[in-house]
Amino acid sequence: MKILFLHQYFKTPREGGGIRSYHIAKAMVSAGHHVTIITSNNEKARSVLIEGIEVVYLRVPYGNHFSFLKRLWAFWAFYRKALTRSQSCSEVDLVYAISTPLSVGWLGKKVSHRKKALFFFEVGDLWPEVPIQMGIIKNSVLKKWLYHIEQQVYRSADLVVALSSGMVDYIQKNGARKVVVVPNMADVSFFSDMKERTGTSGAFKVGYFGTIGLANHLQYLLDIAELSQEEGLDLAYIIVGDGAQKQAIRKEVALRKLENTTLLPWQDMEGVKRLMEQCDAVYISFQNVPILHSGSPNKLFDGLAAGKIIVSNLGGWSKAVIEDNEVGICYDPTHPRDFITKVQLLLSDKSRVSQLKVNALRLASSFDKVRLTQKVLDEIG
């Protein structure tokens, strides 16, 4: 089968970030399919072959530090260029489009119609509901138009791939004909050679790895760091990544004089692994907005695969997974004292700390990349 893969932010392990589409595309190639990915980068347009995957890079500058309007312009630029480039792809049997942004879904709908191909739409975040609930999109006319676009994409898709069970009801109510849940993946084999936690300090170390953006609201992490420092607790925090809010977070760390908190630059996957080795726990953070609880955070699954305790301020399906499988701590982000109470209770029992890490690795196996990519392949047939 000839598959046209549309993903504006395709990444390889060398680049870091979310590499789910890389694993899916590799699985498609291994199953004998011909895969062409149309994506973007900040450099020149080019086509390259990556492990059997034909990757077409379009020059569409984008950065986590972009304003919302500048991001919208990047979304439009990719849509326009990718639509033009897709015309040269002949005999397409399946168009596999990944959001965000929602415009990639509309692109997939249009290309699949032109090519008379099947259309699979993978939903990473529920757009436009996320920016609307966050108060980023306020114009009523724009909201109505975006909801219309969203419904048209869902209704035209032969299959919608949801990244969490928390998304399914919303997607079905908006007209999807068939929905399958394929969560993010835990790459246990990648983290299997990690060493035990090392370091000269005996502090319990919590690491955040990923985007430092408005949706992540890392002020929650600074709140627990500040309270930890005030009470003289042997806890340390590292923030690894980049994004629009990084400078604001850096300034706030300095303003609050948080000696227990370190900021480090964005890392590729090897860099993430090296830094995770130094941590006891991986922190998952999102703004306290209901729709964000439906997401499927990459670093939740990386943390499980690395055998780390999960600390999360999310509710919803991921909270149930963390608590039901006893792999970490879920706390109320509006009450940092809740975290302090729970982590002190945990640290008073060393055997409990070890057990949570064992549980994390056990749970990670249920999100194994081979098993989950096979779910996608089964739908292709």
Helices and strands as residue ranges (DSSP letters): E 2-6, H 20-30, E 34-41, E 46-50, E 53-59, H 68-86, E 94-98, H 102-115, E 118-123, H 129-133, H 140-156, E 159-162, G 165-167, H 168-173, E 179-181, H 188-191, E 204-211, H 219-230, E 235-242, H 246-255, E 261-264, H 269-276, E 281-284, G 290-294, H 298-305, E 309-312, H 316-324, E 328-330, H 336-347, H 350-364, G 365-367, H 369-380
